[in-house]
Amino acid sequence: MNKYFRTNNFYLAAFLFAKGLELVNIDRTDTKKCAFVFVETPERDFLLGAFNFGKENQSDVMVDARKLIFAVKTLKDKLYQQF
């Protein structure tokens, strides 16, 4: 089983981060785009499905606005940090 889940989608990464998945790295190997790397969990597949296919008011898609704002700010801070 794969230990990590990677995505280039910023909004998916913010959603997963706001839902409590652990971000372990931002892979900057490709100079044109970064990949957000999360620890793989059993709920990640469910959350990915909810993000992509969930209905508008479905509880699985709902995220507390403060958590989402915090997730976006945190990911942007980590994205623009000098390494």
N, C-alpha and C positions, 0 to 999 in steps of 0.2 A: 504494500500500500504506500502511496505517495505521502510523504511527511508534510509537504507544504503545498499551498494553493497560491498561484500567481495570477494577477490580473493587471492589464494596462488601463482598465476603465476606472477613472478617478471616482466617479459617482458610485460605482459598485463598491470600490474600496472604502469610501466614506460610509456607505450603508452597512457593510460588514463590520467596520470598526465601531460604528455606533451601536450595533447589535451585540458587541462584546467579543468579537474575534480578535485574537492577538496578532498584531502586526510585528513581524520579526525583522523585516529588512525592506529597503527600497533598492531594487537592482537597477543600477545605472549603466550596465554593460553596453546597451544600445544607446548611442549618443542622441538619437532622435526621440526616444520615448523611454520612460521608466516603467518598471513593473513593481507593483506592490506585492509583497510576499507575506502570506498569513500562515499560521500553523493550521494544518488540516484538522478538522473536527467533523464528527458525524452530522452536526447540524448545518455545516457549511453548504452542503448540497441542497438542503431544504431552503435555506436563506437565498441561495442563488436562484432557485425556482420561484420563490416569492418575489424577488426583485424583478425578474424578467417577465413573469407571467401572472403575478398576483393582481387581483381586482383592486380598484381604486381605494375602497374603504375596508379592505380586508385587514384584520388585526395583525397578521404576520408581516404586512408591508408597513404598517404604522411605526414611526420612530418619533420619540420625544424630540421636539425642535431643538432644545438645548443640547441634547446629545449629538444631534446631527451637526449643529454649528460647531461644537467642540471637536467633532471628528474632522470636519473640513479644515478648521484652523490647524489642528495637530498634523494632519497629512500635508498641508501646504508648508508648515514650518519644517517638517522633516524633508520634504521634497526640495526646498530651497536652501537647506543647510549646506555649508561647504564641507566637503569630506577631505 
